[in-house]
């Protein structure tokens, strides 16, 4: 995949994952980084489980990267303490 594809995939998945976990986005840069890290982690987890990982800019890859980004965001909130959580309204 090209760097542009990783950026687009990371932005989409990071934004959706931050909405799932906290109900609010963290900003474009944090959402992008979270999404790219989540795509890599999600791809590794899915490959470990015997499924294809991130294969391009398609629905399967978005699902994989959102799963990874939710894991990364959950770990971030677990390690950063209670002061950084956003309450759902």
N, CA, C and O atoms as a Tinker XYZ file with bonds, in Angstrom:
   356  protein
     1  N      0.846000   -1.183000    0.000000    73     2
     2  CA     0.000000    0.000000    0.000000    64     1     3
     3  C      0.884000    1.236000    0.000000    63     2     4     5
     4  O      1.986000    1.232000    0.550000    81     3
     5  N      0.389000    2.276000   -0.617000    73     3     6
     6  CA     1.137000    3.525000   -0.646000    64     5     7
     7  C      0.934000    4.296000    0.658000    63     6     8     9
     8  O      0.039000    3.988000    1.445000    81     7
     9  N      1.764000    5.281000    0.867000    73     7    10
    10  CA     1.681000    6.093000    2.084000    64     9    11
    11  C      0.366000    6.867000    2.122000    63    10    12    13
    12  O     -0.194000    7.084000    3.196000    81    11
    13  N     -0.129000    7.282000    0.961000    73    11    14
    14  CA    -1.407000    7.994000    0.906000    64    13    15
    15  C     -2.546000    7.070000    1.365000    63    14    16    17
    16  O     -3.443000    7.500000    2.089000    81    15
    17  N     -2.504000    5.819000    0.946000    73    15    18
    18  CA    -3.528000    4.859000    1.356000    64    17    19
    19  C     -3.490000    4.635000    2.858000    63    18    20    21
    20  O     -4.538000    4.572000    3.500000    81    19
    21  N     -2.277000    4.513000    3.437000    73    19    22
    22  CA    -2.150000    4.344000    4.884000    64    21    23
    23  C     -2.707000    5.565000    5.619000    63    22    24    25
    24  O     -3.360000    5.423000    6.653000    81    23
    25  N     -2.451000    6.757000    5.089000    73    23    26
    26  CA    -2.942000    7.977000    5.739000    64    25    27
    27  C     -4.465000    8.026000    5.698000    63    26    28    29
    28  O     -5.107000    8.315000    6.708000    81    27
    29  N     -5.042000    7.744000    4.538000    73    27    30
    30  CA    -6.508000    7.763000    4.410000    64    29    31
    31  C     -7.127000    6.696000    5.313000    63    30    32    33
    32  O     -8.083000    6.973000    6.037000    81    31
    33  N     -6.589000    5.490000    5.271000    73    31    34
    34  CA    -7.101000    4.407000    6.111000    64    33    35
    35  C     -6.944000    4.751000    7.592000    63    34    36    37
    36  O     -7.853000    4.504000    8.385000    81    35
    37  N     -5.807000    5.314000    7.965000    73    35    38
    38  CA    -5.566000    5.696000    9.353000    64    37    39
    39  C     -6.502000    6.785000    9.830000    63    38    40    41
    40  O     -6.975000    6.750000   10.965000    81    39
    41  N     -6.769000    7.746000    8.973000    73    39    42
    42  CA    -7.662000    8.839000    9.348000    64    41    43
    43  C     -9.086000    8.338000    9.540000    63    42    44    45
    44  O     -9.752000    8.707000   10.508000    81    43
    45  N     -9.551000    7.506000    8.630000    73    43    46
    46  CA   -10.902000    6.961000    8.736000    64    45    47
    47  C    -11.044000    6.097000    9.987000    63    46    48    49
    48  O    -11.967000    6.285000   10.780000    81    47
    49  N    -10.133000    5.160000   10.156000    73    47    50
    50  CA   -10.260000    4.223000   11.280000    64    49    51
    51  C     -9.998000    4.897000   12.622000    63    50    52    53
    52  O    -10.660000    4.577000   13.609000    81    51
    53  N     -9.058000    5.813000   12.674000    73    51    54
    54  CA    -8.794000    6.517000   13.931000    64    53    55
    55  C     -9.967000    7.364000   14.372000    63    54    56    57
    56  O    -10.293000    7.409000   15.559000    81    55
    57  N    -10.606000    8.040000   13.426000    73    55    58
    58  CA   -11.762000    8.868000   13.751000    64    57    59
    59  C    -12.921000    8.004000   14.246000    63    58    60    61
    60  O    -13.541000    8.316000   15.263000    81    59
    61  N    -13.212000    6.925000   13.531000    73    59    62
    62  CA   -14.321000    6.047000   13.921000    64    61    63
    63  C    -14.042000    5.391000   15.274000    63    62    64    65
    64  O    -14.938000    5.302000   16.114000    81    63
    65  N    -12.810000    4.935000   15.492000    73    63    66
    66  CA   -12.471000    4.289000   16.764000    64    65    67
    67  C    -12.577000    5.273000   17.927000    63    66    68    69
    68  O    -13.054000    4.904000   19.000000    81    67
    69  N    -12.141000    6.514000   17.733000    73    67    70
    70  CA   -12.237000    7.483000   18.824000    64    69    71
    71  C    -13.695000    7.821000   19.120000    63    70    72    73
    72  O    -14.041000    8.099000   20.268000    81    71
    73  N    -14.553000    7.800000   18.100000    73    71    74
    74  CA   -15.987000    8.007000   18.336000    64    73    75
    75  C    -16.594000    6.825000   19.088000    63    74    76    77
    76  O    -17.474000    7.014000   19.928000    81    75
    77  N    -16.134000    5.613000   18.796000    73    75    78
    78  CA   -16.646000    4.424000   19.468000    64    77    79
    79  C    -16.238000    4.419000   20.935000    63    78    80    81
    80  O    -17.061000    4.140000   21.806000    81    79
    81  N    -14.980000    4.723000   21.212000    73    79    82
    82  CA   -14.456000    4.593000   22.571000    64    81    83
    83  C    -14.820000    5.790000   23.443000    63    82    84    85
    84  O    -15.263000    5.603000   24.577000    81    83
    85  N    -14.647000    7.005000   22.950000    73    83    86
    86  CA   -14.846000    8.181000   23.804000    64    85    87
    87  C    -16.032000    9.034000   23.419000    63    86    88    89
    88  O    -16.458000    9.879000   24.207000    81    87
    89  N    -16.575000    8.843000   22.243000    73    87    90
    90  CA   -17.696000    9.662000   21.802000    64    89    91
    91  C    -17.277000   10.964000   21.150000    63    90    92    93
    92  O    -18.129000   11.715000   20.675000    81    91
    93  N    -15.983000   11.249000   21.116000    73    91    94
    94  CA   -15.486000   12.477000   20.504000    64    93    95
    95  C    -14.141000   12.197000   19.860000    63    94    96    97
    96  O    -13.370000   11.371000   20.350000    81    95
    97  N    -13.861000   12.879000   18.771000    73    95    98
    98  CA   -12.565000   12.740000   18.128000    64    97    99
    99  C    -11.476000   13.386000   18.953000    63    98   100   101
   100  O    -11.754000   14.239000   19.795000    81    99
   101  N    -10.244000   12.988000   18.721000    73    99   102
   102  CA    -9.113000   13.526000   19.467000    64   101   103
   103  C     -8.356000   14.588000   18.679000    63   102   104   105
   104  O     -7.339000   15.090000   19.158000    81   103
   105  N     -8.815000   14.939000   17.499000    73   103   106
   106  CA    -8.094000   15.847000   16.634000    64   105   107
   107  C     -7.531000   15.076000   15.453000    63   106   108   109
   108  O     -7.310000   13.868000   15.537000    81   107
   109  N     -7.303000   15.773000   14.362000    73   107   110
   110  CA    -6.928000   15.089000   13.129000    64   109   111
   111  C     -5.600000   14.349000   13.252000    63   110   112   113
   112  O     -5.477000   13.232000   12.749000    81   111
   113  N     -4.614000   14.938000   13.902000    73   111   114
   114  CA    -3.302000   14.294000   14.003000    64   113   115
   115  C     -3.338000   13.061000   14.894000    63   114   116   117
   116  O     -2.792000   12.019000   14.534000    81   115
   117  N     -3.974000   13.171000   16.048000    73   115   118
   118  CA    -4.063000   12.032000   16.962000    64   117   119
   119  C     -4.915000   10.926000   16.353000    63   118   120   121
   120  O     -4.568000    9.750000   16.466000    81   119
   121  N     -6.028000   11.284000   15.707000    73   119   122
   122  CA    -6.864000   10.281000   15.043000    64   121   123
   123  C     -6.077000    9.569000   13.945000    63   122   124   125
   124  O     -6.192000    8.354000   13.783000    81   123
   125  N     -5.285000   10.317000   13.197000    73   123   126
   126  CA    -4.483000    9.725000   12.125000    64   125   127
   127  C     -3.441000    8.762000   12.675000    63   126   128   129
   128  O     -3.325000    7.635000   12.193000    81   127
   129  N     -2.689000    9.190000   13.671000    73   127   130
   130  CA    -1.665000    8.323000   14.262000    64   129   131
   131  C     -2.283000    7.092000   14.912000    63   130   132   133
   132  O     -1.779000    5.979000   14.764000    81   131
   133  N     -3.365000    7.302000   15.623000    73   131   134
   134  CA    -4.068000    6.186000   16.252000    64   133   135
   135  C     -4.555000    5.196000   15.206000    63   134   136   137
   136  O     -4.451000    3.983000   15.393000    81   135
   137  N     -5.082000    5.708000   14.117000    73   135   138
   138  CA    -5.580000    4.835000   13.060000    64   137   139
   139  C     -4.493000    4.039000   12.376000    63   138   140   141
   140  O     -4.685000    2.855000   12.098000    81   139
   141  N     -3.347000    4.660000   12.093000    73   139   142
   142  CA    -2.246000    3.948000   11.449000    64   141   143
   143  C     -1.680000    2.883000   12.383000    63   142   144   145
   144  O     -1.437000    1.752000   11.960000    81   143
   145  N     -1.471000    3.236000   13.645000    73   143   146
   146  CA    -0.996000    2.247000   14.620000    64   145   147
   147  C     -2.035000    1.138000   14.779000    63   146   148   149
   148  O     -1.686000   -0.039000   14.871000    81   147
   149  N     -3.305000    1.519000   14.809000    73   147   150
   150  CA    -4.371000    0.530000   14.912000    64   149   151
   151  C     -4.432000   -0.389000   13.704000    63   150   152   153
   152  O     -4.702000   -1.582000   13.844000    81   151
   153  N     -4.182000    0.156000   12.516000    73   151   154
   154  CA    -4.183000   -0.665000   11.301000    64   153   155
   155  C     -3.062000   -1.699000   11.360000    63   154   156   157
   156  O     -3.261000   -2.860000   11.002000    81   155
   157  N     -1.903000   -1.278000   11.806000    73   155   158
   158  CA    -0.770000   -2.206000   11.919000    64   157   159
   159  C     -1.064000   -3.267000   12.977000    63   158   160   161
   160  O     -0.866000   -4.458000   12.735000    81   159
   161  N     -1.536000   -2.839000   14.149000    73   159   162
   162  CA    -1.852000   -3.784000   15.216000    64   161   163
   163  C     -3.003000   -4.701000   14.828000    63   162   164   165
   164  O     -2.932000   -5.911000   15.045000    81   163
   165  N     -4.057000   -4.137000   14.259000    73   163   166
   166  CA    -5.191000   -4.947000   13.834000    64   165   167
   167  C     -4.795000   -5.957000   12.769000    63   166   168   169
   168  O     -5.247000   -7.102000   12.801000    81   167
   169  N     -3.949000   -5.541000   11.818000    73   167   170
   170  CA    -3.470000   -6.466000   10.796000    64   169   171
   171  C     -2.682000   -7.611000   11.397000    63   170   172   173
   172  O     -2.825000   -8.759000   10.976000    81   171
   173  N     -1.845000   -7.302000   12.386000    73   171   174
   174  CA    -1.050000   -8.341000   13.039000    64   173   175
   175  C     -1.947000   -9.313000   13.816000    63   174   176   177
   176  O     -1.745000  -10.526000   13.768000    81   175
   177  N     -2.933000   -8.771000   14.530000    73   175   178
   178  CA    -3.839000   -9.618000   15.309000    64   177   179
   179  C     -4.652000  -10.523000   14.383000    63   178   180   181
   180  O     -4.794000  -11.717000   14.646000    81   179
   181  N     -5.183000   -9.959000   13.306000    73   179   182
   182  CA    -5.993000  -10.758000   12.393000    64   181   183
   183  C     -5.157000  -11.815000   11.682000    63   182   184   185
   184  O     -5.631000  -12.932000   11.473000    81   183
   185  N     -3.913000  -11.481000   11.304000    73   183   186
   186  CA    -3.038000  -12.477000   10.680000    64   185   187
   187  C     -2.717000  -13.591000   11.674000    63   186   188   189
   188  O     -2.652000  -14.760000   11.291000    81   187
   189  N     -2.516000  -13.246000   12.939000    73   187   190
   190  CA    -2.254000  -14.241000   13.977000    64   189   191
   191  C     -3.433000  -15.204000   14.122000    63   190   192   193
   192  O     -3.248000  -16.390000   14.394000    81   191
   193  N     -4.643000  -14.680000   13.938000    73   191   194
   194  CA    -5.853000  -15.494000   14.048000    64   193   195
   195  C     -6.170000  -16.247000   12.754000    63   194   196   197
   196  O     -7.167000  -16.966000   12.686000    81   195
   197  N     -5.326000  -16.086000   11.726000    73   195   198
   198  CA    -5.509000  -16.817000   10.483000    64   197   199
   199  C     -6.346000  -16.110000    9.437000    63   198   200   201
   200  O     -6.687000  -16.705000    8.415000    81   199
   201  N     -6.678000  -14.877000    9.668000    73   199   202
   202  CA    -7.467000  -14.078000    8.719000    64   201   203
   203  C     -6.531000  -13.118000    7.987000    63   202   204   205
   204  O     -5.440000  -12.825000    8.476000    81   203
   205  N     -6.951000  -12.625000    6.817000    73   203   206
   206  CA    -6.121000  -11.617000    6.145000    64   205   207
   207  C     -6.107000  -10.322000    6.948000    63   206   208   209
   208  O     -7.105000   -9.958000    7.571000    81   207
   209  N     -4.991000   -9.640000    6.931000    73   207   210
   210  CA    -4.876000   -8.363000    7.630000    64   209   211
   211  C     -5.338000   -7.228000    6.744000    63   210   212   213
   212  O     -6.339000   -7.350000    6.039000    81   211
   213  N     -4.616000   -6.131000    6.776000    73   211   214
   214  CA    -4.929000   -4.972000    5.955000    64   213   215
   215  C     -4.489000   -5.278000    4.525000    63   214   216   217
   216  O     -3.322000   -5.579000    4.272000    81   215
   217  N     -5.442000   -5.196000    3.596000    73   215   218
   218  CA    -5.164000   -5.583000    2.214000    64   217   219
   219  C     -5.244000   -4.425000    1.237000    63   218   220   221
   220  O     -4.960000   -4.614000    0.055000    81   219
   221  N     -5.609000   -3.267000    1.669000    73   219   222
   222  CA    -5.764000   -2.104000    0.794000    64   221   223
   223  C     -6.826000   -1.192000    1.366000    63   222   224   225
   224  O     -7.193000   -1.306000    2.536000    81   223
   225  N     -7.312000   -0.300000    0.553000    73   223   226
   226  CA    -8.354000    0.624000    1.010000    64   225   227
   227  C     -9.705000    0.019000    0.645000    63   226   228   229
   228  O    -10.285000    0.340000   -0.392000    81   227
   229  N    -10.194000   -0.858000    1.511000    73   227   230
   230  CA   -11.476000   -1.529000    1.298000    64   229   231
   231  C    -12.170000   -1.710000    2.642000    63   230   232   233
   232  O    -11.604000   -1.401000    3.691000    81   231
   233  N    -13.390000   -2.208000    2.601000    73   231   234
   234  CA   -14.191000   -2.337000    3.816000    64   233   235
   235  C    -13.556000   -3.279000    4.837000    63   234   236   237
   236  O    -13.592000   -3.005000    6.036000    81   235
   237  N    -12.973000   -4.391000    4.370000    73   235   238
   238  CA   -12.323000   -5.341000    5.285000    64   237   239
   239  C    -11.170000   -4.668000    6.023000    63   238   240   241
   240  O    -11.042000   -4.812000    7.239000    81   239
   241  N    -10.333000   -3.937000    5.296000    73   239   242
   242  CA    -9.180000   -3.279000    5.914000    64   241   243
   243  C     -9.617000   -2.209000    6.900000    63   242   244   245
   244  O     -8.971000   -2.018000    7.930000    81   243
   245  N    -10.707000   -1.508000    6.599000    73   243   246
   246  CA   -11.220000   -0.505000    7.532000    64   245   247
   247  C    -11.700000   -1.188000    8.815000    63   246   248   249
   248  O    -11.441000   -0.693000    9.912000    81   247
   249  N    -12.387000   -2.306000    8.687000    73   247   250
   250  CA   -12.834000   -3.066000    9.863000    64   249   251
   251  C    -11.646000   -3.540000   10.698000    63   250   252   253
   252  O    -11.660000   -3.425000   11.923000    81   251
   253  N    -10.625000   -4.071000   10.037000    73   251   254
   254  CA    -9.420000   -4.546000   10.732000    64   253   255
   255  C     -8.739000   -3.386000   11.451000    63   254   256   257
   256  O     -8.359000   -3.511000   12.616000    81   255
   257  N     -8.585000   -2.260000   10.760000    73   255   258
   258  CA    -7.870000   -1.136000   11.377000    64   257   259
   259  C     -8.693000   -0.474000   12.479000    63   258   260   261
   260  O     -8.117000    0.021000   13.448000    81   259
   261  N    -10.013000   -0.450000   12.363000    73   259   262
   262  CA   -10.846000    0.081000   13.449000    64   261   263
   263  C    -10.717000   -0.806000   14.685000    63   262   264   265
   264  O    -10.619000   -0.306000   15.806000    81   263
   265  N    -10.716000   -2.116000   14.478000    73   263   266
   266  CA   -10.534000   -3.045000   15.599000    64   265   267
   267  C     -9.207000   -2.784000   16.302000    63   266   268   269
   268  O     -9.153000   -2.711000   17.529000    81   267
   269  N     -8.145000   -2.643000   15.528000    73   267   270
   270  CA    -6.838000   -2.351000   16.118000    64   269   271
   271  C     -6.795000   -1.003000   16.799000    63   270   272   273
   272  O     -6.197000   -0.866000   17.866000    81   271
   273  N     -7.428000    0.008000   16.193000    73   271   274
   274  CA    -7.429000    1.344000   16.777000    64   273   275
   275  C     -8.225000    1.384000   18.078000    63   274   276   277
   276  O     -7.854000    2.107000   19.003000    81   275
   277  N     -9.314000    0.618000   18.166000    73   275   278
   278  CA   -10.077000    0.535000   19.416000    64   277   279
   279  C     -9.210000   -0.098000   20.506000    63   278   280   281
   280  O     -9.231000    0.346000   21.654000    81   279
   281  N     -8.450000   -1.132000   20.148000    73   279   282
   282  CA    -7.533000   -1.749000   21.121000    64   281   283
   283  C     -6.468000   -0.758000   21.587000    63   282   284   285
   284  O     -6.167000   -0.676000   22.778000    81   283
   285  N     -5.904000   -0.012000   20.648000    73   283   286
   286  CA    -4.866000    0.970000   20.992000    64   285   287
   287  C     -5.450000    2.075000   21.862000    63   286   288   289
   288  O     -4.842000    2.465000   22.858000    81   287
   289  N     -6.619000    2.582000   21.495000    73   287   290
   290  CA    -7.237000    3.649000   22.273000    64   289   291
   291  C     -7.639000    3.163000   23.665000    63   290   292   293
   292  O     -7.495000    3.900000   24.641000    81   291
   293  N     -8.139000    1.936000   23.766000    73   291   294
   294  CA    -8.465000    1.374000   25.078000    64   293   295
   295  C     -7.236000    1.239000   25.955000    63   294   296   297
   296  O     -7.288000    1.539000   27.148000    81   295
   297  N     -6.131000    0.791000   25.376000    73   295   298
   298  CA    -4.876000    0.686000   26.129000    64   297   299
   299  C     -4.374000    2.063000   26.540000    63   298   300   301
   300  O     -3.874000    2.238000   27.651000    81   299
   301  N     -4.504000    3.038000   25.651000    73   299   302
   302  CA    -4.085000    4.410000   25.964000    64   301   303
   303  C     -4.854000    4.949000   27.169000    63   302   304   305
   304  O     -4.260000    5.525000   28.081000    81   303
   305  N     -6.158000    4.765000   27.172000    73   303   306
   306  CA    -6.967000    5.261000   28.288000    64   305   307
   307  C     -6.701000    4.478000   29.568000    63   306   308   309
   308  O     -6.741000    5.047000   30.659000    81   307
   309  N     -6.432000    3.191000   29.450000    73   307   310
   310  CA    -6.137000    2.387000   30.635000    64   309   311
   311  C     -4.816000    2.817000   31.278000    63   310   312   313
   312  O     -4.688000    2.816000   32.502000    81   311
   313  N     -3.847000    3.179000   30.456000    73   311   314
   314  CA    -2.529000    3.565000   30.976000    64   313   315
   315  C     -2.440000    5.027000   31.383000    63   314   316   317
   316  O     -1.618000    5.379000   32.229000    81   315
   317  N     -3.269000    5.884000   30.796000    73   315   318
   318  CA    -3.132000    7.315000   31.060000    64   317   319
   319  C     -3.882000    7.781000   32.299000    63   318   320   321
   320  O     -3.671000    8.904000   32.756000    81   319
   321  N     -4.744000    6.953000   32.843000    73   319   322
   322  CA    -5.419000    7.323000   34.079000    64   321   323
   323  C     -6.786000    7.913000   33.835000    63   322   324   325
   324  O     -7.174000    8.162000   32.694000    81   323
   325  N     -7.523000    8.139000   34.923000    73   323   326
   326  CA    -8.913000    8.574000   34.805000    64   325   327
   327  C     -9.084000   10.026000   34.375000    63   326   328   329
   328  O    -10.178000   10.391000   33.945000    81   327
   329  N     -8.091000   10.850000   34.467000    73   327   330
   330  CA    -8.221000   12.267000   34.150000    64   329   331
   331  C     -8.366000   12.558000   32.669000    63   330   332   333
   332  O     -8.785000   13.660000   32.315000    81   331
   333  N     -8.041000   11.630000   31.790000    73   331   334
   334  CA    -8.065000   11.923000   30.353000    64   333   335
   335  C     -9.271000   11.328000   29.654000    63   334   336   337
   336  O     -9.387000   11.462000   28.435000    81   335
   337  N    -10.151000   10.690000   30.355000    73   335   338
   338  CA   -11.324000   10.087000   29.727000    64   337   339
   339  C    -12.384000   11.153000   29.465000    63   338   340   341
   340  O    -12.553000   12.084000   30.254000    81   339
   341  N    -13.081000   11.008000   28.370000    73   339   342
   342  CA   -14.178000   11.897000   28.033000    64   341   343
   343  C    -15.480000   11.187000   28.369000    63   342   344   345
   344  O    -15.697000   10.042000   27.973000    81   343
   345  N    -16.341000   11.878000   29.104000    73   343   346
   346  CA   -17.608000   11.275000   29.475000    64   345   347
   347  C    -18.598000   11.342000   28.329000    63   346   348   349
   348  O    -18.710000   12.353000   27.637000    81   347
   349  N    -19.316000   10.242000   28.145000    73   347   350
   350  CA   -20.385000   10.230000   27.142000    64   349   351
   351  C    -21.589000   10.944000   27.703000    63   350   352   353
   352  O    -21.884000   10.835000   28.894000    81   351
   353  N    -22.286000   11.672000   26.856000    73   351   354
   354  CA   -23.461000   12.404000   27.333000    64   353   355
   355  C    -24.699000   11.781000   26.805000    63   354   356
   356  O    -25.799000   12.252000   27.093000    81   355
